[in-house]
């Protein structure tokens, strides 16, 4: 077998043909033609035109004139193909890369965001500040009458203020509806009820509530801390001793009491020795 270089007369592809084989076949366009013609075109390609016409389909069972395609400068072409692919890959990657410049908002959008944010802040402040001022004003007026409240209930509470903070009581809540008292003496439920009614009257007068209205009592909570326990009364129009919650102060456990009583006995036994 003598292989020589040839060129397909139809598509111009470079081939390796067997000079002893009468026919050769192009694996690119399936053109079957004489081997001598392929060799002749390779040796003298000047003026040869390649029509690149479609070829009839070959029967898979028919004889094939297999040839080996030849690629010029295989290594050089492979390098060029790789470079071309890398170049295209880099282009595609850059299409999906996001740089800081891509996510910058236009100045107009920034301006709108700043203005909207400032407007929301001003709106919140415009609502909350007046409400806070009004609440503190009501609180100050109610605080002036707390001495009358504890006096009417005969509860011993220090109502003196130091730098605006009372020592024996505290008023809190959005509606100044919570009052906590600290008594230096024991307190009864009857006194707690009297203090509760007095506080509701003082607060109702300050806010302009009538005793017939639900908001006169609703949400009002009085808590009294005394040596004999904690008393709590929550908004109730029918204020009575039955509505007062009482929590007794914590006492020493039986184990602690037992340990205290056993100590003198131990000392006595040691002294007898």
C-alpha positions in Angstrom: 0.0 0.0 0.0 1.4 3.4 -1.1 -0.2 6.3 0.5 0.0 9.8 -1.1 -1.5 13.1 -0.4 -4.5 14.2 -2.4 -7.3 16.7 -2.5 -11.0 16.1 -2.8 -12.3 17.4 -6.1 -15.7 18.3 -4.5 -14.9 20.1 -1.2 -11.1 20.7 -1.4 -10.3 18.8 1.7 -6.8 17.4 2.1 -6.8 13.6 2.0 -4.5 10.6 2.2 -5.2 8.2 -0.7 -4.0 4.8 -1.6 -2.4 5.2 -5.1 -3.0 1.5 -5.7 -6.8 1.9 -5.1 -8.7 3.0 -8.2 -11.2 5.1 -6.2 -10.9 7.2 -3.1 -13.6 8.6 -0.8 -13.7 11.9 1.0 -14.9 11.4 4.6 -16.0 15.1 4.7 -18.4 15.2 1.8 -18.7 11.5 0.8 -17.5 12.2 -2.7 -16.1 9.1 -4.5 -13.8 9.7 -7.4 -10.5 8.3 -8.9 -7.5 8.3 -6.6 -5.3 9.5 -9.5 -7.4 12.6 -9.8 -7.1 13.5 -6.1 -3.3 13.1 -6.4 -3.2 15.2 -9.5 -5.2 18.1 -7.9 -2.8 18.0 -4.9 0.2 18.3 -7.2 -1.3 21.0 -9.3 -4.2 22.8 -7.6 -4.0 26.0 -9.7 -7.2 26.8 -11.5 -9.2 23.9 -9.8 -12.7 24.9 -8.6 -14.4 23.0 -5.9 -18.2 22.9 -6.4 -18.9 21.5 -3.0 -22.0 19.7 -4.3 -24.2 17.4 -2.1 -23.4 13.8 -2.7 -25.8 10.9 -2.9 -26.1 8.8 0.3 -24.1 5.6 0.2 -25.5 2.2 1.1 -24.1 1.2 4.5 -23.5 -2.3 3.2 -21.6 -1.1 0.1 -17.9 -1.0 -0.2 -16.1 2.0 1.3 -13.0 3.5 0.0 -11.6 4.6 3.4 -9.0 7.3 3.4 -7.2 9.1 6.2 -7.8 12.9 6.4 -4.6 15.0 6.6 -4.5 18.2 8.7 -1.6 20.6 8.1 0.4 21.6 11.1 -1.8 19.7 13.5 -0.1 21.0 16.7 -0.2 24.6 15.5 -3.9 24.3 14.5 -4.7 22.7 17.9 -3.0 25.7 19.7 -5.0 28.2 17.6 -8.2 26.4 18.3 -7.5 26.3 22.0 -6.7 30.0 22.0 -9.8 30.8 20.1 -12.0 28.8 22.5 -10.4 30.4 25.5 -10.9 33.8 24.0 -14.6 33.1 23.4 -14.9 31.7 26.9 -13.5 34.8 28.4 -15.9 36.9 26.4 -18.9 34.8 27.7 -17.6 35.1 31.3 -17.3 38.8 31.0 -20.9 39.0 29.9 -22.0 37.6 33.2 -19.5 39.4 35.5 -21.0 42.1 37.8 -18.7 44.9 38.6 -19.4 47.6 41.3 -20.2 50.0 38.4 -23.0 47.7 37.3 -24.9 47.9 40.6 -24.6 51.7 41.2 -27.9 53.4 41.4 -28.5 56.5 39.3 -28.3 59.8 41.1 -32.0 60.4 40.6 -32.9 57.1 42.3 -30.5 57.9 45.2 -32.1 61.3 45.6 -35.6 59.8 45.7 -34.5 57.2 48.3 -32.8 59.9 50.5 -35.9 62.2 50.3 -38.3 59.3 51.0 -36.2 58.2 54.0 -36.0 61.7 55.4 -39.7 62.2 55.0 -40.5 58.9 56.9 -38.2 59.9 59.7 -39.8 63.3 60.0 -43.2 61.8 59.9 -42.4 59.4 62.7 -40.8 62.1 64.8 -43.7 64.4 64.1 -46.1 61.9 65.5 -44.1 60.4 68.4 -42.7 63.6 69.8 -46.0 65.4 70.4 -47.5 62.3 71.9 -44.5 61.9 74.2 -44.8 65.5 75.3 -48.5 65.2 76.0 -48.0 62.0 77.9 -45.3 63.5 80.1 -47.4 66.6 80.7 -50.3 64.4 82.0 -47.9 62.3 84.0 -46.6 65.4 85.8 -50.1 66.6 86.6 -51.1 63.2 88.0 -47.9 63.0 90.0 -48.8 66.2 91.8 -51.9 64.5 93.2 -50.4 61.2 94.2 -49.9 62.5 97.8 -53.7 63.0 98.0 -54.2 59.5 96.7 -52.0 57.7 99.4 -53.3 60.0 102.1 -56.9 59.1 101.3 -56.0 55.4 101.5 -53.9 55.9 104.7 -50.9 54.2 103.0 -47.4 55.3 104.2 -45.6 56.2 100.9 -42.6 58.5 100.5 -43.9 61.0 97.9 -40.9 63.3 97.9 -39.1 63.7 94.5 -35.4 63.8 93.9 -34.4 65.3 90.4 -37.9 64.6 89.2 -37.9 60.9 90.4 -40.3 59.9 93.2 -38.9 57.7 95.9 -42.0 55.8 96.9 -44.1 55.5 93.7 -43.9 55.2 89.9 -46.3 56.1 87.2 -45.8 54.4 83.8 -47.6 53.1 80.7 -48.6 54.8 77.4 -51.7 56.1 79.1 -50.1 56.7 82.5 -52.4 53.9 83.6 -50.0 52.0 85.9 -49.2 53.1 89.4 -46.7 51.3 91.7 -46.6 52.2 95.4 -44.0 51.2 98.0 -45.4 51.3 101.5 -43.3 51.4 104.6 -46.1 49.9 106.7 -48.3 46.8 106.4 -51.3 47.3 104.1 -54.8 45.9 103.9 -56.9 45.1 100.9 -59.4 47.8 101.9 -56.6 50.4 101.7 -55.6 49.1 98.2 -59.1 49.4 97.0 -59.3 53.0 98.3 -56.0 53.9 96.7 -57.2 52.4 93.4 -60.4 54.4 93.3 -58.5 57.5 94.2 -55.9 56.9 91.4 -58.7 56.3 88.8 -60.4 59.6 89.9 -57.2 61.6 89.6 -56.3 60.1 86.2 -59.9 60.4 84.9 -60.0 64.1 85.8 -56.7 64.7 84.1 -57.8 63.0 80.8 -61.4 64.2 81.0 -62.9 60.7 81.5 -66.2 60.2 83.3 -66.7 57.5 85.9 -69.5 56.0 83.6 -67.0 55.4 80.8 -65.2 52.2 80.4 -61.8 53.9 79.8 -62.1 55.4 83.3 -61.1 52.0 84.7 -59.9 50.0 81.6 -56.3 49.2 81.7 -55.7 50.9 85.1 -53.4 48.8 87.3 -52.3 49.5 90.9 -49.5 47.5 92.5 -48.6 48.0 96.2 -45.5 46.6 97.7 -45.7 46.4 101.5 -43.8 44.5 104.3 -46.8 42.1 104.6 -46.9 41.3 100.9 -47.7 42.4 97.4 -51.1 43.7 96.4 -52.3 44.1 92.8 -55.6 45.4 91.4 -56.4 45.5 87.7 -59.0 47.6 85.9 -62.4 46.9 87.4 -65.4 49.1 87.7 -66.7 47.0 90.6 -63.6 47.5 92.8 -63.7 45.5 96.0 -61.5 43.4 98.2 -62.4 40.3 96.2 -60.7 41.8 93.1 -57.4 42.4 94.9 -54.6 39.9 94.2 -52.4 39.2 97.1 -49.0 37.6 97.2 -47.5 36.8 100.6 -43.8 37.6 101.1 -41.3 34.7 100.9 -40.5 33.0 104.2 -37.7 30.8 105.3 -38.1 27.1 104.4 -38.5 24.4 107.1 -35.0 23.1 106.4 -33.5 26.5 107.2 -35.6 26.8 110.3 -34.5 23.3 111.4 -30.8 24.2 110.9 -31.3 27.3 112.9 -32.9 25.4 115.8 -30.2 22.7 115.8 -27.3 25.1 116.1 -27.9 26.0 119.8 -28.2 22.3 120.7 -24.9 21.6 119.1 -23.3 24.5 121.0 -24.8 23.2 124.2 -23.5 19.7 123.7 -20.0 21.1 123.0 -20.1 23.2 126.1 -21.1 20.2 128.3 -18.0 18.4 127.0 
